[in-house]
């Protein structure tokens, strides 16, 4: 029997967490539901316990820290992660986990954007703009075709949860997971979902400018780490052109050094990815043998 875990990261979601839990209890009665309380100052944890879930606490503030703990602590075959704000439909969960179970997909994205419901429902226009810009940047820089980067509704394979490193601490976690899936050649699928805005009285914990800035910094860092040749090549190209125009030997030598640095780091990155693939293959084999 396939073991399914529903993971709900929460911070001050007392108005919505009970409905999210009961909706998933109805749709997936066989699943184990975990609420990870991230230092809530309201009754989120108390309500989650009353609703019959397993409540855990993550003392380090930030969604990325919560996701890291959830992935480390919980054992299952299929993982569903959903925000506790009641903006995502529980009745789509069967379609979300089907590619993981039947098609060996590693990450399934609950796509809010393709059908336009996110742009219609979301009242924070800067968030919509930021989501679109980040999606285009990631697909361009990492040669992807991901339809929704920032969605908080996803399903994962055990391989993804136990093998992908999590470094982010805050809301930039969605950016990191998406880029990691692309770089490490994980199988990705998308399922269109209907998005709805938060109910009246419930407030988003996302800070548009601060968290948008952190997401862009994370993307910059991931590009430097996972595409080092292109990163250093672009800088070397600019310095080389300037050096030729003004006949500056220092800039020309710097450009050559940066280019060589990019080549070396790219070779190291490729070797790391090969080692990761070998590790995941051994991990999958051990899992099959244990069953």
N, C-alpha and C positions, 0 to 999 in steps of 0.2 A: 504493500500500500504506500502511495506517495505521501510523505509527510510535508504539510504546508504550514508555514509560519507567516502570520500577518504582523508586520512591524509598524507601530504607530509612534513616531517621535512627537512629543508634545511639550509645549510651554504655554501655560495659561490658556487652556482650551476648555474650560469648564462648561461653556455654553454649547459646545458641539461634540465633545468627545463621546458622550453616551450614544448619540445617534450613529456616529461612525462605527462604534463597537457593535451595536445591535444590528446595523445593516450588514456587517460582515459576518456576524453570527448566523444571520439568516441565509446569506449567500454561500458561506463556507462553514457549515456546522462541524465539519471534521477538522478544521484548522485550529491551531493554537494561536491565540491572539496576545500580543505583547504590547503594552504601553510603556514607553520609556519617558519618564518624567524628567525634564531638564530644569530642575529648580523652580517649578511653578510656585507662585505665591497665592494661587487661588485653590479651588477644590478639585483640580484636574485629577490628581492621583486618587483621591477618595472616591470620586464618581466612577473612575475606571475600575477600581476594586469592586464596588457595588455592582457594576455591570458584569462581573465575572471574568475579567481578564487577569493576566499575569502582569503585575506592575513592577517595573524596575526603575532605578534612579541613576541618572548620569550627572555627577556633580560638576563636571567641566562644561561650562556654558558654550553653546553653539551646536548647530545641527550636525556639522561634520563630526564633532566629538561623539554625539549620540549615535550616528551611523556606524562609526568605528566600533563602539561598544556592542551595538546590536549584531553586527557581522561577526565579531569575535565570540560573543557569548552564545548565540542561538544556533542550534543544530537542526537542520531540516533538509529536505530535498529541493523544495521550491520556496522562495521567499517573495512575499508581496510587501512593498513599502508604500505607505500612504500617509499623507499629512492628516493631522487630527482636526482640521478646520471645516470639514464637511463641504468641501468644494469639488470633490471627485465622486463619481457614481460607483457604489459598491456592486451594482448589478453588471458592471463591465468586467469584473474580476475573472470570471470564467474564461472570457476571451483573452484576457491578459496573460493568464498562466498557461493557456493551451500551447502556444509555441514553445514554451520551456519544456513542457511534458512530452509533446508529440514530435517536435521538430529540432530538439536539442539546441534551442536558442539560449544564449547566456543572459541577455538583457532585453526586456520588452518594455517599450516606452508607451505610457498613456498619453497619446498625442492630443493636446487641446487646441492646436492651432489650425490643423488642416480643414476642419469643418467650421472654423470661424467663431466658435462659441466663446473662446477666451477673449478675443477682441471685443465681442459684444457684451460680455458680462463684466469683465475687469474694468473698474472705474479709474484705475491708476494708469494713465496713458503712457507715462514715462516707463513703467514696467513693461508694457507691451513693446515699446520701442527698443528697450534694452534686451528683451528676449529675442526679438528679431535680429538685432545687430549681432548678438553673441552667437546665435545659430548660424548666421552667414559666415562669421569669422571662423568658427570651428570647422564648418564644412569645407571652407576654402583652405585653411591652413593644414588640415589633417585629412583632406581628400575623403570626406564623409558625405552622407546623404541623410543626416539625422533630422527628423521633422520637428522635434520639440526638445530643446536642451534643458530647460528649467522646470519641467514638470516634476511634481512631487509624488507621482503615481507610477510605480514601476514594478516589474516582476523580474526576479533574478534566478539563475541556476545556482546550485551549490558551488560549482567551480568558480563562478564570478565572485561570490561572497567570500569564499575562503582563500582565494588566490590574488585578487586585485588589492594592491596596497591603498590605504586611505590616509592621506596626509592633511587634508583640509580640516579646519575647525568650525567654519560657519556655513552660510548659505551657498558658498562657492562649491560645496560638495557635489552638486549636480553637474557643474562644469567639469570637475575632476573625473567623476565616474564616466561621463560620456567620452571624454578624451582618452581615458585609460582603455575603455572598451575598443576604441578605434585603433589606438597604437598597438595594443596587445592582440589585435585581430580576433576579438570576441565576436560572436554572432549577435547581431542586433536586429530587432524587429519593432514595428510600431503598430499600435492599435488605436484608431480614432476614438476619443471619448467625448462626452458632453461635459463641459465645465460650467460650474455655477459660482457666482460670487458668494462671499461670506454672508451669513445671515446678519441681520441688524443687531448691533451690540457686540459683534465679534470683530477683533482688530488684527490686522496682519502684523507679524513681528519683523517683516522685511523692511529695511531702511533703503529706499531707492538709491540714493547717491552713495552711501557708505558701502552697502553690499554690492552695488553695481561696480564700484571701484575695486572692491576686493575680488570680484569675479574676473574683471579685466586683468588685474595683477596676476591672478592664478593662471589665466589663459596665457599671459606673456611668459610666465615661468615654465609652464608646461611646454610651450612652443620651444623655448630655449633648451629644455631638457630632452624633449622627444624629437625635435627637428633641428639638432645643433648645426648641421651643415648649412641649411637654408638660413638660419638665424645669423651665423657668423659670415656667411657669404654676402648677405645683404649689407651688413656693416662694412665688410671689406670692400665691396663694390663702391659704396659711397666714398669711403676714404681714398680708394684708388683713383676715382675720377677727380676728386678734389686735389689729390697729390699730383696728378698729371697736369691739371689746369694751372696750378701755381708752382709746379716744378719743386715739390717738397719731398725730399728723400725720406724723411721721417714718416710721413703719412704713407708713402708707398711701402716702406718696410713693415709698418704696422698692419697694412692691408694684407700683405703676404703672411704675416704671423697669424692674423685672425683667420685667414683662409685655411692654413695648415691646422690650426686649432679646431676648426669646424670639421675637417676631414677626420682627425683623430677621434674627436668626441662622437662623431657619427658612427665610426667603426665600433667604439665601445658600446654605444646604444644598440646597434644591431646585434652584438654579441649578448647583451643583456636580454634582448627580446628572444633570442634563440634559447638562452638558458631558462627563461620564463616558460617557453613552450615545452621544453623538456620536463620542467618541474610540473606543469599542469598535466602533461601526459602521464607522468608517474603518479600524480595525485588521483587522476581518474581511474587508472588501473588499480590502485589500492582500494578505491571505493568499490569497484566492481568485485574485487576479490573478497572484500569484507561482507558483501551481500551473498 
